[in-house]
Amino acid sequence: MGFLKDIFTGPDDETYEVAHILWALGVVAFIVMVAYTVFKTGSYPQGFGQDFGLLNTGGAAGAYARAKADQTKDRP
């Protein structure tokens, strides 16, 4: 359970990060949606994968920007 807490909390290991939780929910929703589509149609929906990749890239860029901002805030 400590592993999941490390994933979903911020640098202080106490405050839950909404962005991390929403990312995890997005991953689960994507997997369910793709599995359902493949089951029903028999083909992989390529557009879903591309869109999800773009969303993950944007999320990673936002997390990086926030980490950089937190680092500069601590400097004297």
C-alpha positions in Angstrom: 0.0 0.0 0.0 3.0 2.3 0.6 3.8 2.1 -3.1 0.4 3.5 -4.1 0.6 6.2 -1.5 4.0 7.2 -3.0 2.5 7.4 -6.5 -0.6 9.5 -5.5 0.9 11.9 -2.9 3.1 14.9 -3.4 6.6 15.6 -2.2 5.5 15.7 1.5 4.1 12.2 1.2 0.9 13.3 3.0 -1.1 15.5 0.5 -2.8 13.6 -2.3 -2.3 15.1 -5.8 -5.5 15.4 -7.8 -3.5 15.3 -11.0 -2.0 11.9 -10.1 -5.4 10.4 -9.2 -7.0 11.7 -12.4 -4.2 10.3 -14.4 -4.7 6.9 -12.9 -8.5 7.1 -13.5 -7.8 8.1 -17.1 -5.5 5.1 -17.6 -8.2 2.7 -16.2 -10.9 4.3 -18.3 -8.7 4.1 -21.4 -8.0 0.4 -20.9 -11.7 -0.4 -20.3 -12.7 1.6 -23.3 -10.2 0.0 -25.6 -11.0 -3.5 -24.3 -14.7 -3.0 -25.0 -14.1 -1.6 -28.5 -11.7 -4.5 -29.4 -14.3 -7.0 -28.0 -17.2 -5.4 -30.0 -15.4 -4.6 -33.3 -12.4 -6.8 -33.3 -10.0 -3.9 -34.2 -7.9 -1.6 -32.1 -9.1 2.1 -32.2 -5.9 3.8 -33.2 -7.4 7.3 -32.6 -7.9 6.5 -28.9 -4.3 5.6 -28.5 -3.0 8.7 -30.2 -5.3 11.0 -28.2 -4.4 9.3 -24.9 -0.7 9.7 -25.8 -1.2 13.4 -26.3 -3.1 13.6 -22.9 -0.2 11.8 -21.2 2.3 14.1 -22.8 0.4 17.2 -21.6 0.1 15.7 -18.1 3.8 15.0 -18.0 4.6 18.5 -19.1 2.4 19.9 -16.4 3.9 17.8 -13.7 7.4 18.8 -14.9 6.5 22.5 -14.8 5.0 22.2 -11.3 8.1 20.4 -10.1 10.3 23.1 -11.5 8.2 25.8 -9.9 8.3 24.1 -6.5 12.1 23.8 -6.8 12.5 27.5 -7.5 10.1 28.5 -4.7 12.4 26.9 -2.1 15.4 28.9 -3.2 16.4 32.0 -1.1 
